[in-house]
Amino acid sequence: MASAVGKFGALFPLLVPAGAAAVAYAGHKAVHVDWKILLTNFLTGPGRTSRLLLIFFVLLNWKSMPLGWTVRSPSPISQRHSTKLTNNRSASSTRGYTIS
């Protein structure tokens, strides 16, 4: 049985340029959008209540959404830099080190 990594490795040289081209095309099209009219229609058009409630629901339940855990939030990034390792031989559960 062939592994999925082997199949992906064969397509990788094709996927990288295709992905870069797709991102460039999307950026090019985003420049030509009239964002003021688009946002006005989004916030004041028909169905605005359900759209705004859906955005509110997604923001409150971000980690419950599909692939929500793949996006890092700012708090773990700031906590990671403030954590330091100190030597404490009395703490046997952490093998002499405590995290503060």
C-alpha positions in Angstrom: 0.0 0.0 0.0 1.5 3.3 -1.0 1.7 6.1 1.5 0.0 9.4 1.2 3.3 11.2 1.7 4.8 9.6 -1.4 1.8 10.7 -3.5 2.0 14.2 -2.2 5.7 14.4 -2.7 5.2 13.7 -6.4 2.6 16.5 -6.7 4.5 19.0 -4.6 6.5 20.6 -7.5 3.2 21.3 -9.2 1.2 22.5 -6.2 3.7 25.2 -5.0 3.6 27.2 -8.3 -0.1 26.7 -8.6 -0.7 27.9 -5.1 1.5 30.9 -5.6 -0.4 31.8 -8.8 -3.7 31.4 -7.0 -2.6 33.8 -4.2 -1.3 36.3 -6.7 -4.5 36.2 -8.7 -6.7 36.6 -5.6 -4.6 39.6 -4.5 -4.9 41.2 -7.9 -8.6 40.8 -7.9 -8.9 42.1 -4.3 -7.3 45.4 -5.3 -10.1 46.1 -7.8 -13.0 45.6 -5.3 -14.8 48.6 -4.0 -14.6 47.7 -0.4 -16.8 50.6 0.9 -19.8 49.5 -1.2 -19.2 45.9 -0.5 -19.2 46.5 3.3 -22.2 48.8 3.1 -24.2 46.2 1.3 -23.0 43.5 3.7 -24.0 45.5 6.8 -27.2 47.1 5.6 -28.6 44.7 2.9 -31.3 42.0 3.2 -30.3 39.3 5.6 -28.0 41.5 7.6 -29.2 40.2 11.0 -28.4 36.6 10.2 -25.0 37.5 8.7 -24.0 39.6 11.7 -25.2 36.9 14.2 -23.3 34.3 12.2 -20.1 36.4 12.4 -20.7 36.9 16.2 -21.2 33.2 16.6 -18.0 32.3 14.7 -16.0 34.8 16.7 -17.3 33.4 20.0 -16.8 29.8 19.1 -13.6 30.1 17.0 -12.0 27.0 18.5 -15.1 24.9 17.8 -15.0 25.7 14.1 -13.3 23.3 11.6 -9.6 24.1 11.4 -10.0 26.6 14.2 -7.1 25.0 16.2 -4.7 25.6 13.3 -4.9 29.3 13.7 -2.8 30.6 16.7 -4.3 33.2 18.9 -2.2 36.1 20.3 -2.3 35.0 23.9 -0.3 31.7 23.6 2.4 33.6 21.6 2.8 36.2 24.3 2.8 33.6 27.1 5.4 31.5 25.4 8.0 34.4 25.5 7.3 35.1 29.2 7.9 31.5 30.3 11.3 30.9 31.8 12.9 27.7 33.2 14.4 27.9 36.7 16.4 25.2 38.6 14.6 23.8 41.7 15.8 20.4 42.9 12.9 20.0 45.4 10.3 19.5 42.7 10.6 15.9 41.8 7.6 15.8 39.3 9.4 18.1 36.9 12.9 16.5 37.5 14.4 19.5 39.3 13.0 22.2 37.1 10.0 24.4 37.5 8.4 26.6 35.0 7.5 30.1 36.2 
